[in-house]
Amino acid sequence: MIATRLRLRNFRSYVSADIALGPGLTVVHGRNGAGKTNLVEALYFGCTGRSCRTSNEREVIHFDTGVTRVEVDLRDEHGREHTLTVGFSPGEAKRLQADGVTVERLVDVHARPLICVFLPDRLELVKGPPALRRSHVDQVVSAMWPGRAATRRAYGQALAQRNA
């Protein structure tokens, strides 16, 4: 599964953007503050339904606007086209869609690429406690084998009950 196009509306520093992603490696370059990291975050947001940089998702909305929308066009290994869409407005539930159908969570959608973002401000993954690394590995495993995500959640709930 590869991303072929990224469309943004009112996402961080972008009022509107439509970016075609070429086959293979796509290099994004520009001056400091030009919005390169915002593009990476938008791609992550469009594929997962959450930000890789902040837990306060109001921060992803462009200044003086009340809503953001990210669309990611994808092509699977059989050449079929798919679209993931995330719409967000503070105070309302996120609107998540896969191929035009509303879904509860994008991580459960089969037509979703594996995505992992490592930003400089995420050095705690290397320097931080082992629990953080285990959590990251759990997320990667859940992305690669979605069926195991439910097992991980059930294990976490059982552990929390035992420790309560």
C-alpha positions as CSV (number, residue, x, y, z in Angstrom):
1,M,0.0,0.0,0.0
2,I,1.5,3.3,-1.0
3,A,0.3,6.9,-0.7
4,T,-0.1,8.6,-4.1
5,R,-1.7,12.0,-3.2
6,L,-2.2,14.1,-0.1
7,R,-4.9,16.8,0.1
8,L,-5.1,19.3,3.0
9,R,-7.5,21.9,4.0
10,N,-6.8,24.2,7.0
11,F,-4.1,21.9,8.4
12,R,-1.5,23.7,10.5
13,S,0.3,26.2,8.2
14,Y,-1.6,25.1,5.1
15,V,-4.9,26.7,4.0
16,S,-5.0,24.3,1.1
17,A,-2.6,21.9,-0.6
18,D,-2.8,19.1,-3.1
19,I,0.4,17.1,-3.3
20,A,1.1,14.2,-5.7
21,L,3.5,11.7,-4.2
22,G,5.6,9.9,-6.8
23,P,6.5,6.3,-6.8
24,G,9.4,5.3,-4.6
25,L,11.0,7.9,-2.4
26,T,9.5,11.4,-2.1
27,V,11.9,14.1,-0.9
28,V,10.4,17.2,0.7
29,H,12.8,20.1,1.1
30,G,12.5,23.8,2.0
31,R,13.6,26.4,4.5
32,N,13.0,26.2,8.2
33,G,9.4,26.9,9.0
34,A,8.2,26.2,5.4
35,G,5.9,23.4,6.6
36,K,7.8,20.2,5.8
37,T,7.1,18.6,9.2
38,N,3.4,19.7,8.8
39,L,3.2,17.6,5.6
40,V,4.6,14.6,7.4
41,E,2.2,15.1,10.2
42,A,-0.7,15.5,7.8
43,L,0.1,12.2,6.1
44,Y,0.2,10.5,9.5
45,F,-3.0,12.2,10.5
46,G,-4.7,11.1,7.3
47,C,-3.6,7.5,7.7
48,T,-4.2,7.1,11.4
49,G,-6.8,9.7,12.4
50,R,-4.5,11.2,15.0
51,S,-1.5,13.6,15.2
52,C,2.1,12.3,15.6
53,R,3.1,15.6,17.3
54,T,0.5,16.6,19.8
55,S,-2.3,15.1,21.9
56,N,-4.2,18.5,21.6
57,E,-5.5,18.1,18.1
58,R,-6.9,21.6,18.1
59,E,-3.3,22.5,17.2
60,V,-3.6,20.9,13.8
61,I,-6.3,23.4,12.7
62,H,-5.0,26.4,10.7
63,F,-5.3,29.7,12.5
64,D,-8.7,31.4,12.5
65,T,-10.5,28.4,11.0
66,G,-12.7,25.9,12.8
67,V,-12.2,22.8,10.8
68,T,-9.5,20.8,9.1
69,R,-9.7,18.0,6.5
70,V,-7.0,15.6,5.3
71,E,-7.4,13.1,2.4
72,V,-4.9,10.5,1.4
73,D,-5.2,8.6,-1.8
74,L,-3.6,5.2,-1.8
75,R,-2.8,2.4,-4.2
76,D,-2.8,-1.2,-3.0
77,E,-0.5,-4.0,-4.2
78,H,-3.2,-5.0,-6.8
79,G,-3.4,-1.5,-8.3
80,R,-6.7,-0.6,-6.7
81,E,-7.2,3.0,-5.5
82,H,-8.4,3.9,-2.0
83,T,-9.0,7.1,-0.1
84,L,-8.8,7.8,3.6
85,T,-10.4,11.0,4.9
86,V,-10.2,12.7,8.3
87,G,-12.3,15.7,9.2
88,F,-11.9,17.4,12.5
89,S,-13.6,20.3,14.2
90,P,-13.1,21.0,18.0
91,G,-16.0,20.0,20.1
92,E,-17.2,17.4,17.5
93,A,-16.3,13.8,16.9
94,K,-13.7,13.2,14.2
95,R,-15.2,12.2,10.8
96,L,-13.2,9.2,9.6
97,Q,-13.9,7.6,6.2
98,A,-12.3,4.8,4.2
99,D,-13.4,4.8,0.5
100,G,-16.3,7.1,1.4
101,V,-17.6,4.8,4.2
102,T,-17.7,6.2,7.7
103,V,-15.5,4.1,10.1
104,E,-14.9,4.3,13.8
105,R,-11.1,3.9,13.7
106,L,-8.7,4.1,10.7
107,V,-6.2,1.7,12.4
108,D,-8.8,-1.1,11.8
109,V,-9.1,-0.3,8.0
110,H,-7.5,-2.9,5.8
111,A,-6.8,-0.3,3.0
112,R,-4.3,1.6,5.1
113,P,-0.5,1.8,4.7
114,L,1.8,1.1,7.6
115,I,3.2,4.4,8.8
116,C,5.8,5.2,11.4
117,V,7.1,8.7,12.0
118,F,10.2,9.4,13.9
119,L,10.7,13.1,14.6
120,P,13.6,14.7,16.5
121,D,11.4,15.6,19.4
122,R,10.6,11.8,19.8
123,L,14.1,11.0,21.2
124,E,12.4,9.7,24.3
125,L,11.8,6.5,22.3
126,V,15.5,5.9,22.4
127,K,16.4,7.6,25.7
128,G,13.2,7.0,27.6
129,P,11.9,4.1,29.7
130,P,11.5,0.6,28.4
131,A,7.7,0.9,28.7
132,L,7.7,3.5,26.0
133,R,9.6,1.3,23.6
134,R,7.3,-1.6,24.3
135,S,4.3,0.6,23.6
136,H,5.9,1.6,20.3
137,V,6.6,-2.0,19.3
138,D,3.0,-2.8,20.2
139,Q,1.8,-0.1,17.9
140,V,4.0,-1.4,15.0
141,V,2.8,-5.0,15.6
142,S,-0.8,-3.8,15.6
143,A,-0.3,-1.9,12.3
144,M,1.4,-4.9,10.7
145,W,-1.1,-7.5,12.0
146,P,-4.4,-5.7,12.8
147,G,-5.9,-8.9,14.4
148,R,-3.3,-8.7,17.2
149,A,-4.5,-5.2,18.2
150,A,-7.6,-6.7,19.9
151,T,-5.4,-9.2,21.8
152,R,-3.2,-6.4,23.0
153,R,-6.1,-4.3,24.2
154,A,-7.6,-7.4,26.0
155,Y,-4.2,-8.0,27.6
156,G,-3.9,-4.4,28.7
157,Q,-7.4,-4.5,30.2
158,A,-6.7,-7.7,32.1
159,L,-3.4,-6.3,33.4
160,A,-5.2,-3.1,34.6
161,Q,-7.9,-5.1,36.4
162,R,-5.2,-7.3,38.1
163,N,-3.3,-4.3,39.2
164,A,-6.4,-2.4,40.4
